[in-house]
Structures are given as structure tokens and as C-alpha cells.
Amino acid sequence: MARPPNYGQQRAEVNRGKQAKKEAKQRERDEAVAKRKAAGQDPEPDTDAESDTDAPNRS
């Protein structure tokens, strides 16, 4: 007699695969960002001037 399918195990395998793919993609993005920063192509923006909501409107 055949065993019944273990749906929980199958779902866990699918979820592990998705998580591994997501982590690999994020790792590639992080490496690309590190390369750009090392090359000086991605300077960090000055967020103090842009996000200052207490400053009066100049228009």
C-alpha cells in the first residue's frame, strides 16, 4: 500500500527553495552595491537637507 502524500513536507521544501532564491538575489544586490560604493559611483545623498520637514517653505 502506498503512503499518503505529506503535504506539509512538500510545502516546506517549496518554501526553503523560495527563501534560498530570495537570499541569493539579495546577496547579488548587496555585492553590486558594494562594488558601486567602492568605485565611488554611488555617493550617499545628503538626507538632512532633503528630509527636514521643520524648515519653512521658500516658495
C-alpha positions as CSV (number, residue, x, y, z in Angstrom):
1,M,0.0,0.0,0.0
2,A,1.3,3.4,-0.9
3,R,1.9,6.1,1.6
4,P,-0.3,9.2,1.6
5,P,1.4,12.4,0.4
6,N,3.0,14.6,3.1
7,Y,1.7,18.0,2.0
8,G,3.4,19.8,4.9
9,Q,6.8,18.4,3.9
10,Q,6.2,19.3,0.3
11,R,5.2,22.9,1.2
12,A,8.3,23.2,3.5
13,E,10.6,22.2,0.5
14,V,9.0,24.8,-1.7
15,N,9.3,27.5,0.9
16,R,13.0,26.6,1.5
17,G,13.7,26.9,-2.2
18,K,12.0,30.3,-2.4
19,Q,13.9,31.5,0.6
20,A,17.2,30.4,-0.8
21,K,16.5,32.1,-4.1
22,K,15.5,35.3,-2.4
23,E,18.7,35.3,-0.2
24,A,20.8,34.6,-3.3
25,K,19.2,37.5,-5.1
26,Q,19.7,39.8,-2.1
27,R,23.4,38.8,-1.8
28,E,23.9,39.7,-5.5
29,R,22.3,43.1,-4.9
30,D,24.5,43.7,-1.9
31,E,27.6,42.8,-3.8
32,A,26.6,45.1,-6.7
33,V,26.1,48.0,-4.2
34,A,29.4,47.3,-2.5
35,K,31.1,47.4,-5.9
36,R,29.5,50.7,-6.8
37,K,30.4,52.3,-3.5
38,A,34.0,51.1,-3.8
39,A,34.2,52.6,-7.3
40,G,32.7,55.9,-6.0
41,Q,29.7,55.7,-8.3
42,D,27.1,55.6,-5.6
43,P,27.7,58.6,-3.2
44,E,25.3,58.7,-0.3
45,P,22.8,61.6,-0.6
46,D,22.6,64.3,2.0
47,T,19.4,63.3,3.7
48,D,19.5,66.1,6.3
49,A,18.6,68.9,3.7
50,E,16.0,66.8,1.9
51,S,14.1,65.4,4.8
52,D,14.0,68.5,7.0
53,T,10.2,69.0,7.5
54,D,10.6,71.7,10.1
55,A,12.1,74.1,7.6
56,P,9.7,76.8,6.3
57,N,8.7,76.7,2.7
58,R,10.7,79.0,0.5
59,S,8.2,79.3,-2.3
